[in-house]
Amino acid sequence: MTVQHAAAPTGLAATERVELLRTMILIRAFEEAILRDYHADKKPAWDIGAGLIPGEMHLSAGQEPVAAGICAHLTAEDAVTATHRPHHLAIAHGMDLNRLAAEIYGRETGLGRGRGGHMHLFDPDTHFSCSGIIAEGYPPALGQAFAFQRRGTDRIAVAVTGEGAANQGAFHESLNLAALWKLPVVFVVEDNDWAISVPRASSTSVPSNADRAAGYGIPGARVEGNDVEAIHAAAGDAVARARAGEGPSLLEVHTLRLWGHFEGDAQGYRPELAEVPERDPIPAYEQALTAEGVLTAGRADQFRAEAGQRVGAALEFAKSSPTPSPEEALRYVFTEGAPR
């Protein structure tokens, strides 16, 4: 059965609620800074390969509640696999901002020594990985969860993908095997309404991917409203189930993509585009906490100032780091060893 979680009291302490906002503000500050540098030197003629940050860029503005609400339940020992739109999850899961920024800028001090870029983040310190391949993160999460289970730990894996990827074979194969072996996995679908430019109604036969959980005999829940506290509550149930050895759950969150699928996306396919800014979840949550007396005057501005300092330092670290030498371009890409 699909459970609909609406915005409602969740029993969170005031400090926890404020911390959720703080996490979302940090994520947004990081991505706004990346956005500025990404666009700064790609004109007058748009050149995706030019500038400080070459290549495609997929930003997660509007989806911060998903990362903050879920990752609040995790430790650095838990594993997270993400999509080609990964920054919000990486930051909420505690990834080092300096090494994250350096990888995005293609520098030697990055997570992958600048070879992977923003869609291929790999961080053993936080057990985080992502990929540009649709639904790719689900099968690796099974391997991580299987290892955790065999070792007798209470560590879990969280696998995040988009609603379009829920129609991929890897999605269904992963749910089936995780259910069969009762693996400690939380499967998450971020439904931002658009699989690139395709609306879910044009590609998906069910109104909620959470309904698909029933086919594998596992719990499924859909969270409406992009509400961070409702997400936190639903994720808490799924995480607790996984840690207790009761197997996987499927959680779908109806979230929001504030910006384009990629930077440079004209978004002509979005009829609701003019209304999107007013649905921004960060000012909405800030206003709610202020109205309830949880957030004191000036506290959010303090968070933004702190986030700006952290992000500024991370970007300075990245920009001052060396780029990979052309002579060593293939290092860390292929296995190095004596020829056979």
N, C-alpha and C positions, 0 to 999 in steps of 0.2 A: 504494500500500500504506500502511496506517495503521501508524505506529510507536508502540508503547506505551513511554512513558518512566516508569520507576519510580524511587523514591528511590535514588540511587546516587552514588558519588563523581563529581564533575563537573570536577575540576581547578581549581576556584576557589581563589584565594589567600585566606588568612585574612582579610585586610583587606576583600576583596570580599564575603565571606560576612557579616562583621560589618556592612558597609554595607547589605546587603539587609535585615538585621534593623532597622537604624536607620531606614531608609525606611518599613518597615511600622509601626514604633512611632510615627513622626510622623503617618502617615495616620490611625492609630487615635486618637491624641490629638486630632487635629482633629475627627474625626467624633464622638467622645464629647462634646466641647465643644459642637458644633452640636446634638447630641441633647439636651443639658441645656437649652439656650436655646430650642430648638424646643418642648419640652414644658412649659416653665416657666409659660407663661401661656395655655394652651389649655383649662384646666379652670376650674370644675367641669363645665360642659357643653362637650364637645369642639367647638371651632370652628376649622376648618382655615384660615380667613382671619384669625384673630386673632394678636396677639402680635408679638414682635420679628422672627420669621421667618414670614411668612404664606405660604400655599400648600402644595402637596405637598412631601414630602421623602423622597428615596430614598437610603439610606445603604449603604455598600459593606463594612461590617465583615465580615470573613471572606474577602474577595476581595483583600486586600492583596498576597498572593503573586503574583497575576497582574500587577499594576501594577509591583511591584518587580522581578520577574524579567524582564519585557519591556523596561521603560523603562531598565534599566541599560545596554542596548545602544544607546540613542538619544542624539542630541544635540538641542539646542534648534532646530537647523535641520531636523530631521525633523518630519513632521507626524503628529498623532494625532487621530483622530476617535473619539468615545466615545458612550456611551448616556445615558439619563436617570439612570443611576447612575454619575456621572463623577468624584467627588472623588478616589478613589484614583489614578486615572490622571493627573488634572491635577496632583496633588501630586508624584507620582513623576516626571512629565515636567518638573518644575521651575517650575510656575506660581507667581507671586508670591502668598504667603499673604494679604497685606493686601488685595489687589484681589479675590482669590477670596472672602474672607470678606465684604468690602463688597458684592459682588454678591449673595451669598446673603442678606444682610440688607437688600437693596434700597436701597443707598446710592449717592449720586452718584459716589463714588470707586471704584465697582466696575468690573469689566471691561466691562460694558455699561451703565454709569452707572445701575445698579440696575433697568434695564428688563427684563432677561432672567431673573434668578433662577438657581437652582442647576441647572436642566435646560437652560439655554441659555447656556453659557459659551463665550466666543469670545476668544481671546488671540493676536493676531498675533506677540507676542514669542516664544511657544513653539510657534506653529503648531498650536494646540489648538482644537478645537470639539466641541460635543456637541448633542444634540437629544432631545426627548421623543418623537419619532416613531420607531417600531420599524424598525430596519435603515437609518435615514436616513443614517448616517455612511459607509456603504459607497460609494455613488456619488461624494460629494465627495472621498473618498480617491483615487478613480481620477483625478479632475481634477488633484489635487495631484501624484500620481505621474507623470501624463502630462507635466506641466510640468517636473518634475525630470528626466525622461528626455530631453525635448526640449532642455533646457539642458545636457545632458551632465554632470550632477553625479552624485554617489553618494548623494544624499539619498533617503530612502524615506518612504513613508506607512504608518502602522499603523492599521487600521480594526478597531474592537472592537464587538462586539454580543453579545447574549445568545442562548442556545440556542433560545428561542422564535422569535427573529427569523430564524433560519436557514431557516424555512419561508416567508419573504417573497420575493416576486419580485425585489426589489432585491438580495437576497443572491445569487441565482443569476445575475442579469444582470451583476452586478459581477464575480463570479468568471469568467464567460465572457469578458467583454471584457478583463479584466486578463490572463487566460491568452493570449488571442488576440494582444494587443499586447505581451506580456512586460513588463508594468508592474512597477515596483519597489514592490510592496505586500505587506505581511504582514497577512493576514486572521486575526482572532482571535475565537473564540467562547467566551464565559464560560458554562459550563454549571453553574449553581447549582441544578439539579434542578427549578426551578419557574419557569414563565412566568406570573408573577403567582401564581395558585393552581392552574395546570394542570401536572401532572407530564409530563415529556418523553415517557414511554411512551404517554400518551394523545393526543399530538399529532404525534409524529415517527416515521416508518416505519423509521428506521435506528437502531441503538444508539449510533452515534457520527457526529456531523456531519463529522468528519475523513474518513470514508469517501467523502463526497461530492466530495472533491478529485479523486478518480480520474476522475470524469465530465468534468472540465475539463483533465485531463492535467497536473495540478500536484501537488506533494507535499502530503500531509496527515499530521498527527500529533496524537494525543490524549495529554494528560498527565493521569495519575491521581494522586490523593492530595493535591492542593492543595499540592504540595511546591515551594517557591520555587526551589530549586536545579535541580530537574528542569525547571521552567518556563524558567528562565534558559538551560539547555542547549538545549532545543527552540527557544526564541526566537532563540538565537544562530545556529543553523543557518539559520533562515528569514531573519533579517536579513542574514546574510552572502550568502545566495543573491540577495536583492533588490539589495544594494549592488553585486554583481558583474555585474548586468545579466542574470541568469538567470531573472527573472520572479517571479511571486507564489507564496506558500505559504499553506496553511490550517492553523491551529493551534487545536485545541479543548482547553480546560483544564477539568477537572472540579474546580470550586471549591466554595465554601460561602457561603451567605447566612446570617449569624448572626442578623440581625434581620429585621423584616418586609419585605414588598415595598415598603411605604411606611410612614411613621410613623403609627400608629393602626390598622395591620393586626393583627387579633386572631390570625391564623395558625391558625385552627381546622382548616384543611385539611392541616396538617403532622403526620402521626402520629409523626414522629421528633423532634419539637420538644424533648423533655426531654433528648435525647442531644446536641443541637447544641452547647451550651457546651463540652463536653469535646473537641470537634473544632477548637477555636480554633487557627488556625495559628501565631499569634505566640508564645504560651507554649511550644508544641511545638518551634518552631525555636530559641527561646531555650534550652530544656532540652538540645536536641541539641548546640548549639554549646558550652554549658557542659560537658557530659559529655565532649566531645572536646578540651577545653582550649583552644578557640578564643576563648571569651568569658570574660574574667576576672571575678572577683567584683565586683559593684557596677556593672559597665559598663552593663548594661541599665537599671539604675535611673538612671544618669547620662543615658542617652539619653532616658528618660522625663522627667527634669527639664528637659533642654534643649528637648524637644518641647513640654512644658507652657509654658515661657517664650515660645517662638516663637508658639504658638497663642494664648496669652493676649494677647500684643502685637497679633496680627492681629485678634482679636475686639474688643479695645479700640479699635483703629483703625476698625473697621467701625462700632461703636456710637457713636463720637464724630463720625462723618462725617454730613453732611446728607442728608436724604431728598430725592428729586426734588421740585421745586416743582410744585404742581398746574397753574400757569400754563404750565409747560414740559413737561407730561406727554407731548406728542406729538413733542417734539424727539428726534432720533436714532432715530426710529421710521419716519418717512416721509422721502423725499428732499426736501431743501430747495432751492429755486431759484425763479427768476422764473417767474410763471405764463405759460402760452402763450396 
